[in-house]
Amino acid sequence: MTIDDTTLMKYMQGLCSEKEIDEISRWLEQSEENRKAFRDAHFIYESILMSTDPEKLRMPARSRTRKTRRWRYLVATVSAAAAISAAVLITGHYSRKNISERLLTIEVPAGKMMTLTLSDGTSIDLNSGAKLVYPPVFYGKERKVGLDGEAMFHVNHDLEHPFTVETFAANVKVLGTEFNVHAEKECNIFSTSLVSGIVQVSSTSNVEDSYILSPDQTVKLVNGSFVVEDRLDSQTLYWTEGLINISGITFDALMERLENAFDVHIVIHRHDIPEINCTSGEIRISDGIDNALRVLQHVAEFDYEKDLSSGTIHIR
């Protein structure tokens, strides 16, 4: 049994007959390949619904019938990975290749975090302020995304389709693994920490400058050169849990983390930067900026004032 794209799109609109719905249900039970094709189709359809003027689609409105309720149930059961919307306008004559070339962009607001699931099932935790550029569906031999900011990647293993994260400083290529990338062009910050698997980090300015990382290793950009460390970045396993690690980080770097996490502006009015005197500890972001600063005052000598009119925090 085969189901073509036209029938799938008709199904997505809730326009199939009971017989056609039964055929699609049996088709879905036949193989994982069929279920993947369904997920791809639904991902595209959700993109249309969430980002395009319905008048331009020339699609009739769905009626609230038993068929529609059944359609909603099947979609929820089969296509959990299709929950992220995308800005794409698609008509019947577009191919998968055409769709993959319509790159999408997601920017996480300051003070927020989000999780995105790509069409291949790869899950990405995006930190506050992160910007990700990605295709609605992957096409060809490689899976590529672009990143500015910080993200934790949980990449689905696919030996024939390597996954690459492109940044301003280096490209991170993997086959299937878990790793953290922090890349901010404006601040000239780049680091990649490998939690599991294997990744290759290659400089964008020098093709011969390349590094293979093993688990619990980090490569950083330091004064224009890459440095490999045999440890994870101190923040890698914390921020995805809503925590900020306060050990192994300088005071001014920590203030930058707080600015990003709490969407505040912090000004340090000191010539000497306070030292953080602790071997371990973390701040829970959900407890708020005032609690974070009070906790820090136990391990670093500083005072602070908060300008209520502007929200700016002054460190003295």
C-alpha positions in Angstrom: 0.0 0.0 0.0 1.3 3.5 -0.9 0.0 6.9 0.1 1.0 9.9 -2.0 1.8 13.4 -0.8 -1.5 14.8 -2.2 -3.5 12.3 -0.1 -1.5 13.2 3.0 -2.1 16.9 2.5 -5.7 16.2 2.0 -5.7 14.2 5.2 -4.0 17.1 7.1 -6.8 19.4 6.1 -9.4 16.9 7.5 -10.9 16.3 4.0 -10.4 12.5 3.7 -13.2 10.1 3.7 -13.6 7.4 6.4 -12.2 4.9 3.9 -9.1 7.0 3.2 -8.5 7.6 6.9 -8.6 3.8 7.5 -6.1 3.3 4.6 -3.7 5.9 6.1 -4.0 4.2 9.5 -3.0 0.8 8.1 -0.2 2.5 6.0 1.2 4.0 9.2 1.3 0.7 10.9 3.3 -0.9 8.1 6.7 0.6 8.7 8.8 3.3 10.4 9.6 4.7 7.0 5.9 5.4 6.4 5.6 7.0 9.9 8.6 9.2 9.1 7.0 10.3 5.8 3.9 11.2 7.7 5.9 13.2 10.3 7.6 15.1 7.5 4.3 15.9 5.8 2.7 17.1 9.1 5.8 19.2 10.0 5.4 21.0 6.7 1.6 21.4 7.1 1.9 22.8 10.6 4.4 25.3 9.2 1.8 26.5 6.7 -0.9 26.8 9.3 1.2 28.7 11.9 3.0 31.1 9.6 1.0 31.8 6.5 -2.1 33.9 5.7 -4.9 31.2 5.3 -6.4 33.1 2.3 -3.2 32.5 0.4 -3.4 28.7 0.9 -6.8 28.4 -0.8 -7.7 25.6 1.6 -11.2 25.1 2.9 -11.8 25.4 6.6 -12.0 22.2 8.6 -15.4 21.2 9.9 -15.6 20.1 13.5 -16.7 16.5 12.8 -15.8 13.1 14.1 -13.2 12.8 11.3 -11.5 16.0 12.4 -11.3 14.7 16.0 -9.9 11.4 14.8 -7.4 13.3 12.6 -6.3 15.3 15.7 -5.8 12.1 17.7 -3.7 10.5 15.0 -1.5 13.6 14.6 -0.9 13.8 18.3 0.0 10.1 18.5 2.3 9.8 15.4 3.8 13.3 15.1 5.1 14.6 18.4 8.2 16.0 16.6 6.1 18.3 14.5 5.2 20.8 17.2 7.5 23.6 16.0 6.0 26.0 13.5 8.0 27.5 10.6 7.7 30.5 8.2 7.3 28.6 4.9 4.8 29.1 2.1 4.3 25.8 0.2 2.1 24.9 -2.8 1.6 21.5 -4.5 4.4 21.8 -7.0 7.2 22.3 -4.4 9.5 19.3 -3.9 11.3 18.2 -0.7 14.5 19.9 -2.1 12.6 23.2 -2.6 11.3 23.1 0.9 14.7 22.3 2.5 16.1 25.5 0.8 13.6 27.7 2.6 15.7 28.3 5.8 13.9 29.2 9.0 15.1 31.3 11.9 14.2 31.0 15.6 15.5 33.6 18.1 15.0 32.9 21.8 14.0 36.1 23.8 16.3 37.2 26.6 15.5 35.6 29.9 13.8 32.6 28.2 14.8 29.1 27.1 13.2 26.7 24.6 13.5 23.2 23.1 13.2 22.6 19.4 12.8 19.3 17.7 13.9 19.1 14.0 12.4 17.1 11.3 14.9 14.3 11.7 14.1 14.0 15.4 17.2 15.8 16.7 16.4 17.8 19.9 18.0 21.1 20.6 17.8 23.0 23.9 18.3 26.7 23.1 19.6 29.1 25.8 18.4 32.7 26.3 19.3 34.9 23.3 20.2 32.0 21.0 19.5 32.2 17.3 19.1 29.1 15.2 18.9 28.9 11.4 17.6 25.5 10.1 15.6 23.9 7.2 12.0 22.7 7.7 13.2 19.3 6.4 16.6 18.0 5.6 17.5 17.0 2.1 20.7 15.5 0.6 23.7 13.9 2.3 24.2 16.4 5.1 22.1 17.9 7.9 23.2 21.5 8.6 22.0 24.2 11.0 23.5 27.6 11.9 23.9 28.9 15.5 24.6 32.2 17.2 24.4 31.8 21.0 24.3 28.7 23.1 22.6 25.4 22.5 22.7 21.8 23.7 22.3 19.3 20.8 20.9 15.7 21.1 21.6 14.5 17.6 19.9 11.4 16.2 22.5 8.9 14.9 22.6 8.7 11.1 25.9 7.4 9.6 25.0 8.4 6.1 23.8 11.9 6.9 26.3 13.7 9.3 25.0 16.6 11.3 26.9 20.0 11.2 26.5 23.1 13.4 27.9 26.1 11.6 29.1 29.1 13.7 31.2 32.2 13.0 34.4 30.6 14.4 34.1 26.9 13.6 31.9 24.2 12.3 31.0 21.2 14.6 30.4 18.0 12.7 28.9 14.9 14.3 27.3 11.5 13.4 25.2 11.1 16.5 25.9 12.5 20.0 25.2 15.0 22.8 27.2 18.2 22.9 27.0 21.9 23.8 28.0 24.8 21.6 28.4 28.4 22.7 29.2 30.8 19.9 28.6 34.5 20.0 30.2 36.5 17.2 29.7 39.9 18.7 31.6 38.9 21.9 34.1 36.6 20.0 33.1 33.7 22.3 33.3 30.1 21.0 33.4 26.8 22.8 32.2 23.2 22.2 31.9 20.6 25.0 31.3 17.0 24.2 29.1 15.0 26.6 28.9 11.8 24.6 29.9 10.5 21.1 32.5 12.1 18.8 32.6 15.5 17.2 35.0 17.2 14.8 35.5 21.0 15.3 36.9 22.7 12.2 37.9 26.4 12.0 36.1 28.5 9.5 39.2 30.5 8.7 41.7 27.7 8.4 40.6 24.3 7.0 43.7 22.6 8.5 42.8 23.8 12.0 40.6 20.9 13.1 40.1 18.9 16.3 38.5 15.6 17.2 36.9 15.7 20.6 36.3 12.8 23.0 33.6 12.8 25.7 34.3 15.3 28.6 36.6 17.4 26.4 36.1 21.1 25.5 37.6 23.2 22.7 37.6 27.0 23.2 38.6 30.1 21.3 41.2 31.9 23.4 42.9 35.0 22.1 42.2 34.0 18.5 43.4 30.4 18.9 41.7 27.1 19.7 42.6 25.4 22.9 41.5 21.9 23.9 40.8 21.1 27.6 40.2 17.7 29.1 37.1 18.7 30.9 33.6 19.9 30.2 32.8 23.6 30.2 31.7 24.5 33.7 28.3 25.6 32.5 27.5 22.8 30.1 25.5 20.5 32.3 23.8 23.3 34.3 22.0 25.8 32.1 19.7 23.2 30.5 18.5 22.4 34.1 17.7 26.1 34.8 20.9 26.5 36.8 24.1 28.7 36.6 27.3 27.2 38.0 29.2 29.8 40.0 32.5 27.9 40.3 35.3 28.1 37.8 34.0 31.3 36.3 35.2 34.9 36.7 32.9 37.5 38.3 32.6 39.6 35.2 31.8 36.5 33.0 29.2 35.5 35.6 27.6 38.9 35.4 27.3 38.4 31.6 25.5 35.1 32.3 23.2 36.8 34.7 22.4 39.5 32.2 21.4 36.9 29.6 19.5 34.6 32.0 17.5 37.4 33.7 17.2 39.9 30.8 18.8 42.7 32.9 21.6 45.2 32.4 24.5 45.0 34.9 27.1 47.7 35.3 30.3 47.1 37.3 31.6 50.3 38.9 34.8 48.9 40.1 38.5 48.8 39.0 39.1 45.6 40.9 36.9 42.7 39.9 35.6 40.7 42.9 36.8 37.1 43.2 34.4 34.2 43.6 35.6 32.2 46.6 33.9 28.8 46.2 34.7 25.4 44.9 31.2 24.4 43.9 27.7 26.0 43.9 24.9 27.0 41.6 22.1 29.6 41.2 18.6 28.6 40.3 17.3 31.0 37.6 13.7 30.6 38.6 14.5 32.2 42.0 15.1 35.6 40.4 18.0 38.0 40.0 17.8 39.5 43.6 18.2 36.0 45.1 21.1 35.3 42.7 23.0 38.4 43.8 22.3 37.7 47.5 23.7 34.2 47.1 26.8 35.6 45.4 27.4 38.1 48.2 28.2 35.0 50.4 31.1 34.1 48.2 32.2 37.4 46.7 32.7 40.9 48.3 30.5 43.4 46.5 27.4 45.6 47.0 24.7 46.3 44.4 21.9 48.8 43.8 19.0 48.3 41.5 17.6 51.2 39.5 13.9 50.6 39.6 13.1 53.0 36.7 15.5 51.4 34.2 16.0 47.9 35.8 19.8 48.4 35.6 21.8 46.8 38.4 24.9 48.7 39.6 27.7 46.6 41.2 30.0 48.6 43.6 
